[in-house]
Amino acid sequence: MKLAPDEDIPEPDRVPGAPHPRHTPRVIGQDTAITDFLTAADSGRLHHGWLLTGPRGVGKATLAWAIARWLLAQGAPDRLDIPADTPVSRRVNALSEPGLMLIRRPWDDKAGRLRAEITVDEIRRLLSFFHLSAAGGGRRVAIIDAADDLNTAAANALLKVLEEPPKDGLILLIAHQPARLLPTIRSRCRELRLSPLSPEAMAQALTGLGVTGDTDALTALAHGSVGEALRLAGQDGLAVYQQIVDLFATLPRMDRGAVGKLAERAAKRSGAEGDPFDLVMTLLDLFLNRLARAGLSGPPLPQAAKGEGALMARLSPDAGAARAWAGAQADLSPKARAGKAVNLDPAALVMDMLIQLGHRAPT
């Protein structure tokens, strides 16, 4: 069965502009999760289902692929690292390893796009994989990325697999929001929880991925998520954040021309790098959250844009201002995102939100 994706088909489990997690040689900043797994493996009672949880972009998929390589290559008991030039690593990177099955959102040939969910047909492929490969012996590993994408029928089918686990089979489920999974699926898996990366680990990871520029600012905005930092870097997110800071610096009379420019940016067509509307809204939310926190504990460090600290000290000098900014964000941001979901004009949505923020700014 061919697993390798067509070069023209996007991989749903890959951050735009970044290498796929299977090509990442090391897991950075998640030593506790690695130790927990290796300790369980060393006990000789390795559970058949593992639920890898934590925020997006902190290394859950990278860890899943590292575990898969380690199991299939029968790696050393004290470390997960498997050299890239081993036959197993080469086959895993090419998605041609017979002992490995990857389950993710499939491509819809008729619609010409990725499906929104993992369907039951994909779980049926998983059942066939476990049954057909059993005769060959050896460990068999499946990665589901992400389990959040399972539709109801697929989740129920997966539950049956977990209830009757295949001999020498192991399933790694990546979940960004594990609470959305069936409780019975969660109860049949052992959880490995990954945490946001420290600034030092973020710097190490971004340097290793070849990210240049202001990595301190990326780290400040990404909240310990390498995936989010890569997305911001790939979509010129630091420049957009600077644009937001410069716009709010025009308060108390917000510059309407600057409002229009940011709204126009949000209305650009989505591309391989991502959705401009989502980027603008994400950065607006981050700015408002940082602004609210500034009223409680002072301007954040490090600054993520030139002049950010002084601006936040002016706009959010106390707890009352912090509450006002937090309330405005909680009220206006969901409305804008809901409007986009029903195909309202993204430029108009962003412009309306910014104008209302200008009116509601504490004085």
C-alpha positions as CSV (number, residue, x, y, z in Angstrom):
1,M,0.0,0.0,0.0
2,K,1.4,3.4,-1.0
3,L,1.7,5.8,1.9
4,A,3.9,8.5,0.4
5,P,2.0,11.7,-0.3
6,D,1.8,13.0,-3.9
7,E,4.1,16.1,-4.0
8,D,1.1,18.2,-5.1
9,I,-1.1,17.1,-2.2
10,P,-0.6,19.1,1.1
11,E,0.1,17.1,4.2
12,P,-2.5,18.0,6.9
13,D,-0.2,17.1,9.7
14,R,2.6,19.5,8.6
15,V,3.1,23.2,9.6
16,P,3.4,25.3,6.4
17,G,7.0,26.2,5.7
18,A,8.4,23.7,8.2
19,P,9.7,20.1,7.7
20,H,7.3,17.3,8.5
21,P,7.8,16.0,12.1
22,R,9.0,12.7,10.7
23,H,12.0,14.5,9.3
24,T,12.9,16.2,12.7
25,P,15.8,14.3,14.1
26,R,15.4,15.1,17.8
27,V,12.7,15.9,20.3
28,I,13.7,19.1,22.1
29,G,12.4,20.2,25.5
30,Q,10.3,17.2,26.4
31,D,12.6,15.1,28.5
32,T,10.0,14.2,31.1
33,A,7.7,12.6,28.4
34,I,10.6,10.8,26.9
35,T,11.7,9.4,30.2
36,D,8.1,8.3,31.1
37,F,7.8,6.4,27.8
38,L,11.3,4.7,28.0
39,T,10.6,3.7,31.7
40,A,7.3,2.1,30.6
41,A,9.0,0.3,27.7
42,D,11.8,-0.9,30.0
43,S,9.3,-2.4,32.4
44,G,8.3,-5.0,29.8
45,R,4.6,-3.9,30.0
46,L,4.3,-1.4,27.2
47,H,0.7,-0.2,26.9
48,H,-0.9,-0.7,23.4
49,G,-2.4,2.8,23.2
50,W,-0.6,6.1,23.9
51,L,-2.3,9.5,23.9
52,L,0.1,12.4,23.3
53,T,-1.4,15.6,24.5
54,G,-0.5,19.2,25.0
55,P,-0.8,22.5,23.0
56,R,-0.2,22.6,19.3
57,G,3.3,22.8,18.1
58,V,5.2,21.6,21.2
59,G,6.5,18.4,19.7
60,K,3.8,15.8,20.0
61,A,4.1,14.6,16.5
62,T,7.9,14.8,16.6
63,L,7.8,12.6,19.7
64,A,5.3,10.1,18.1
65,W,7.6,9.7,15.0
66,A,10.7,9.3,17.3
67,I,8.8,6.6,19.3
68,A,7.9,4.8,16.1
69,R,11.4,4.8,14.8
70,W,12.7,3.6,18.2
71,L,10.2,0.7,18.4
72,L,10.7,-0.4,14.8
73,A,14.5,-0.2,15.0
74,Q,14.6,-1.7,18.5
75,G,16.6,1.2,19.8
76,A,18.8,1.5,22.9
77,P,16.8,1.5,26.2
78,D,18.1,4.8,27.5
79,R,17.4,7.1,24.5
80,L,15.0,7.6,21.6
81,D,17.5,8.9,19.0
82,I,17.8,6.7,15.9
83,P,20.4,7.7,13.4
84,A,19.0,9.1,10.2
85,D,21.0,6.8,8.0
86,T,19.6,3.6,9.4
87,P,17.3,1.6,7.1
88,V,14.3,2.1,9.4
89,S,14.8,5.9,9.5
90,R,15.0,6.1,5.8
91,R,11.9,4.0,5.3
92,V,10.0,6.0,7.9
93,N,11.0,9.3,6.3
94,A,9.8,8.0,3.0
95,L,6.6,6.5,4.5
96,S,7.5,3.1,3.1
97,E,8.1,1.3,6.4
98,P,5.9,-1.8,6.3
99,G,5.6,-1.8,10.1
100,L,4.2,1.7,10.2
101,M,0.7,3.1,9.4
102,L,-0.1,6.8,9.3
103,I,-3.7,7.9,9.8
104,R,-4.6,11.5,9.0
105,R,-7.2,13.5,7.1
106,P,-7.4,12.0,3.6
107,W,-7.4,13.8,0.3
108,D,-10.8,14.1,-1.5
109,D,-10.1,13.6,-5.2
110,K,-13.6,14.8,-6.2
111,A,-13.5,18.0,-4.2
112,G,-9.9,18.6,-4.9
113,R,-9.0,19.3,-1.2
114,L,-8.3,17.6,2.1
115,R,-11.3,16.2,3.9
116,A,-12.3,18.1,7.1
117,E,-12.3,14.8,9.2
118,I,-10.6,11.5,9.5
119,T,-13.3,9.1,8.2
120,V,-14.1,5.5,9.2
121,D,-12.5,4.2,6.0
122,E,-9.1,5.3,7.4
123,I,-9.7,3.3,10.5
124,R,-10.7,0.3,8.4
125,R,-7.3,0.7,6.7
126,L,-5.8,0.5,10.2
127,L,-7.6,-2.7,10.9
128,S,-6.3,-4.2,7.6
129,F,-2.8,-3.1,8.4
130,F,-2.8,-4.8,11.8
131,H,-4.4,-8.0,10.4
132,L,-2.3,-8.3,7.3
133,S,1.0,-7.5,8.9
134,A,0.5,-9.9,11.9
135,A,1.8,-12.8,9.9
136,G,5.1,-11.1,9.3
137,G,5.8,-10.8,13.0
138,G,7.6,-7.9,14.7
139,R,6.3,-4.7,16.1
140,R,3.7,-2.7,14.2
141,V,3.0,1.0,15.0
142,A,0.2,3.3,13.9
143,I,0.2,7.1,14.3
144,I,-3.1,9.0,14.3
145,D,-2.5,12.7,13.7
146,A,-4.6,14.2,14.9
147,A,-7.2,12.2,16.9
148,D,-9.1,15.4,17.3
149,D,-10.1,15.0,13.6
150,L,-11.8,11.7,14.0
151,N,-15.5,11.8,13.0
152,T,-18.0,9.9,15.1
153,A,-17.9,6.7,13.1
154,A,-14.1,6.7,13.0
155,A,-13.9,7.3,16.7
156,N,-16.2,4.3,17.4
157,A,-14.3,2.1,15.0
158,L,-11.0,3.1,16.7
159,L,-12.5,2.3,20.1
160,K,-13.0,-1.3,19.0
161,V,-9.4,-1.6,18.0
162,L,-8.3,-0.3,21.4
163,E,-10.7,-2.7,23.2
164,E,-9.1,-5.6,21.4
165,P,-5.5,-4.5,20.8
166,P,-3.5,-6.4,18.2
167,K,-0.6,-8.5,19.4
168,D,2.7,-6.5,19.1
169,G,0.7,-3.5,17.9
170,L,1.0,0.0,19.3
171,I,-1.2,3.1,18.5
172,L,0.1,6.6,19.1
173,L,-2.8,9.2,19.1
174,I,-1.8,12.9,18.9
175,A,-4.5,15.1,20.5
176,H,-4.5,18.9,20.8
177,Q,-7.8,18.9,22.6
178,P,-8.1,15.5,24.4
179,A,-11.3,16.5,26.1
180,R,-13.1,16.3,22.7
181,L,-12.3,12.6,22.4
182,L,-14.6,9.8,23.6
183,P,-14.0,9.2,27.3
184,T,-13.7,5.5,26.5
185,I,-10.9,6.2,24.1
186,R,-9.0,8.3,26.7
187,S,-9.5,5.6,29.3
188,R,-7.9,2.9,27.1
189,C,-4.8,4.9,26.5
190,R,-1.9,6.0,28.6
191,E,-1.3,9.7,28.4
192,L,2.0,11.4,27.7
193,R,1.5,15.1,28.3
194,L,3.9,17.5,26.6
195,S,4.4,21.1,28.0
196,P,5.1,24.4,26.2
197,L,8.9,24.7,25.6
198,S,11.1,26.9,27.7
199,P,12.6,30.0,26.0
200,E,16.0,28.2,25.9
201,A,14.4,25.1,24.3
202,M,12.5,27.3,21.8
203,A,15.8,29.0,20.8
204,Q,17.5,25.7,20.3
205,A,14.6,24.3,18.3
206,L,14.2,27.4,16.1
207,T,18.0,27.6,15.4
208,G,18.0,23.9,14.5
209,L,15.2,24.5,12.0
210,G,17.1,27.4,10.4
211,V,14.8,30.2,11.6
212,T,16.5,33.5,11.4
213,G,15.5,37.0,12.6
214,D,14.2,38.0,16.0
215,T,13.7,34.6,17.7
216,D,13.1,36.2,21.1
217,A,10.0,38.0,19.7
218,L,8.8,34.8,18.0
219,T,9.2,33.0,21.3
220,A,7.3,35.7,23.2
221,L,4.3,35.4,20.8
222,A,4.4,31.6,20.4
223,H,4.0,30.7,24.0
224,G,6.4,27.7,23.9
225,S,5.0,26.3,20.6
226,V,7.6,25.7,17.9
227,G,4.9,25.1,15.4
228,E,3.3,28.5,16.1
229,A,6.6,30.2,15.9
230,L,7.2,28.6,12.5
231,R,3.8,29.7,11.3
232,L,4.4,33.3,12.4
233,A,7.9,33.3,10.8
234,G,6.5,31.8,7.5
235,Q,3.6,34.4,7.4
236,D,5.7,37.4,8.3
237,G,3.9,37.5,11.6
238,L,6.4,39.8,13.4
239,A,5.8,42.5,10.8
240,V,2.0,42.1,11.2
241,Y,2.4,42.3,15.0
242,Q,4.4,45.5,14.6
243,Q,1.6,46.9,12.4
244,I,-0.9,46.2,15.2
245,V,1.3,47.9,17.8
246,D,1.8,50.9,15.5
247,L,-1.9,51.1,14.9
248,F,-2.8,51.1,18.6
249,A,-0.1,53.7,19.2
250,T,-2.4,56.2,17.4
251,L,-5.0,56.0,20.1
252,P,-7.0,57.7,21.4
253,R,-8.0,58.6,17.8
254,M,-7.2,55.4,15.9
255,D,-5.8,56.1,12.5
256,R,-8.5,55.0,10.0
257,G,-6.0,54.6,7.2
258,A,-3.9,52.2,9.3
259,V,-7.1,50.3,10.2
260,G,-7.9,49.9,6.5
261,K,-4.4,48.6,5.8
262,L,-4.6,45.9,8.5
263,A,-8.1,45.0,7.3
264,E,-6.9,44.6,3.7
265,R,-4.1,42.3,4.9
266,A,-6.6,40.1,6.6
267,A,-8.7,39.9,3.4
268,K,-5.9,38.5,1.3
269,R,-6.4,35.0,-0.3
270,S,-5.2,32.1,1.7
271,G,-2.1,30.3,0.4
272,A,0.3,27.6,1.2
273,E,1.6,29.7,4.1
274,G,-1.8,29.8,5.8
275,D,-4.9,32.0,6.3
276,P,-4.2,35.8,6.6
277,F,-7.4,36.4,8.4
278,D,-6.6,33.8,11.1
279,L,-3.1,35.3,11.4
280,V,-4.4,38.8,12.0
281,M,-7.0,37.6,14.4
282,T,-4.5,35.4,16.3
283,L,-2.1,38.4,16.6
284,L,-4.8,40.8,17.7
285,D,-5.8,38.3,20.4
286,L,-2.2,38.0,21.5
287,F,-1.8,41.8,21.6
288,L,-5.0,42.3,23.6
289,N,-4.0,39.5,26.0
290,R,-0.6,41.0,26.5
291,L,-2.2,44.4,27.0
292,A,-4.5,43.0,29.7
293,R,-1.7,41.3,31.5
294,A,0.3,44.6,31.4
295,G,-2.3,46.2,33.6
296,L,-1.8,43.5,36.2
297,S,2.0,42.8,36.1
298,G,3.6,45.4,33.9
299,P,4.6,45.4,30.2
300,P,5.6,41.9,29.1
301,L,9.2,41.0,28.5
302,P,10.7,40.4,26.1
303,Q,8.9,42.9,23.9
304,A,7.6,41.4,20.7
305,A,7.6,44.7,18.7
306,K,9.4,48.1,18.8
307,G,7.6,50.4,21.2
308,E,5.3,47.7,22.6
309,G,6.4,48.1,26.3
310,A,5.8,51.9,26.4
311,L,2.5,51.6,24.5
312,M,1.2,49.0,27.0
313,A,2.3,51.0,30.0
314,R,0.2,53.9,28.5
315,L,-2.9,52.0,27.4
316,S,-3.1,49.5,30.4
317,P,-1.7,51.2,33.5
318,D,-3.8,49.5,36.1
319,A,-6.2,46.6,36.9
320,G,-9.2,48.5,35.7
321,A,-7.7,49.0,32.2
322,A,-6.7,45.3,32.2
323,R,-10.3,44.2,32.8
324,A,-11.6,46.6,30.1
325,W,-9.1,45.2,27.5
326,A,-9.8,41.6,28.5
327,G,-13.5,42.1,28.3
328,A,-13.3,43.8,24.8
329,Q,-11.2,40.9,23.5
330,A,-13.6,38.3,24.9
331,D,-16.6,40.1,23.3
332,L,-15.3,41.2,19.9
333,S,-12.9,38.4,18.8
334,P,-15.4,35.6,18.9
335,K,-17.9,37.7,16.9
336,A,-15.3,38.4,14.2
337,R,-14.3,34.7,13.9
338,A,-18.0,33.6,13.8
339,G,-18.6,36.1,11.0
340,K,-15.7,34.6,9.0
341,A,-17.2,31.1,9.6
342,V,-20.3,32.2,7.7
343,N,-18.4,33.8,4.9
344,L,-18.8,37.5,5.8
345,D,-16.2,39.9,4.4
346,P,-13.0,39.4,6.4
347,A,-11.9,43.0,5.8
348,A,-15.1,44.4,7.1
349,L,-15.0,42.1,10.2
350,V,-11.5,43.2,11.1
351,M,-12.3,46.8,10.5
352,D,-15.4,46.7,12.6
353,M,-13.5,45.0,15.5
354,L,-10.7,47.6,15.4
355,I,-13.1,50.5,15.3
356,Q,-15.0,49.1,18.3
357,L,-11.8,48.6,20.2
358,G,-10.9,52.2,19.5
359,H,-14.3,53.3,21.0
360,R,-13.9,51.0,24.0
361,A,-10.3,51.8,24.8
362,P,-10.0,52.9,28.5
363,T,-9.4,56.6,28.9
